[in-house]
Amino acid sequence: MAGHEMPLAMQSRFVRSMAWLDHQIAETALGAWDGQGYLVILVGREHVEGGKGVAWQAGLATREAVHGFVLAWGGEPPCYMGDRMWKESLWEKLFE
């Protein structure tokens, strides 16, 4: 819909389909993980922001600690209050 509001009639179906997809992504990733080291699931912003999405679904499915971050390469502000931003400087510290 490229920047336009979603018609009201489509919103409920869209939300359900996104929740289903987020659940499938989390379940598939956790199912393939052997529990050793860290599991990193990289998904698009719409599957992370707002404290829900894949991280929330994964947190329901495991007792392991789950953390979700929104990438912030350009320094853009978070869309939702409470979103944690993964800044480029953190990336550089990890992979110098």
N, C-alpha and C positions, 0 to 999 in steps of 0.2 A: 504494500500500500504506500510505500515510499514517502513517509513523512505526513501522511494523512491519518485522521482518526479512523479507528476501526468501527465499522457499523455495529451498533448495539447487539443486533441479532447474532453476530459472529463471536462476540467476546467470550461467552461462556464456553463454547466449543473450543476456542483457541486456548483458553486457560487450561482446560482439561487435557488437551493434546500436548501442551507444553509440560504439564506435570507428569503425564505418562512418559514422555520422551526423557525428561530428567530422571525419572525413576529407572527407566531402562538403561540409561548411560551409567548411572551409579551402580546398579546391580551387575551389569556386565563387567565394569572395571573391578569391582570388589571380588567378583567371582573368578577373575583371571589373576588376581593378586595372591601371592603366596604368603603374605603377612610379613615378609622380610623387608627391611628398609622403609622407604617412603613410597607411597602411591600418589602420583601426580596425575590429575585428570584435567586436561586443558580443554575448555569449552568456550563458546562464544559468550559475550557479556550478558546476553539475555538469559543465560542459564545459570547466572551467578548473582546478579545484582538483586538487592532487596532482601538479602538474607535467606532466600529460598533457593530453588533450583537444585542443581546437582549436589552441591555441598549439603544442603538440608536433607535431601533424600539419602545420601550416603551416611549422614549422621544418624538417621533412623535405622539404618541397616547394619551398623557396626558399633562395637564398643570403643573402637579406636578414636582418638581425637581427630576431628575433621575441621579444617580451616578453609574458608573461601575468600578469595581476593579478586578484585577487578583490576585488570592491567591499566595503568595510567601513564602511557608513554608520553603523551603530550601535556601532561599536567592537568587534564580536564577534571573538573570536580565530580564527586560521586553523584549519581542520580538519586540515591535513596539515603536517608539518614542512617548512619551506622555501618554503611558499606566500608570495607577495608580496602585500601588502594595498595597495589603492588607497584611501587615506583621503580623507575629504571635504575635508580641508584642501588636499590636492593639487589637487583639482577646482577649489576656490576660487581658488588661485594661478594656474591656467591660464586661468580664465574670469572674472576680475574686471573 
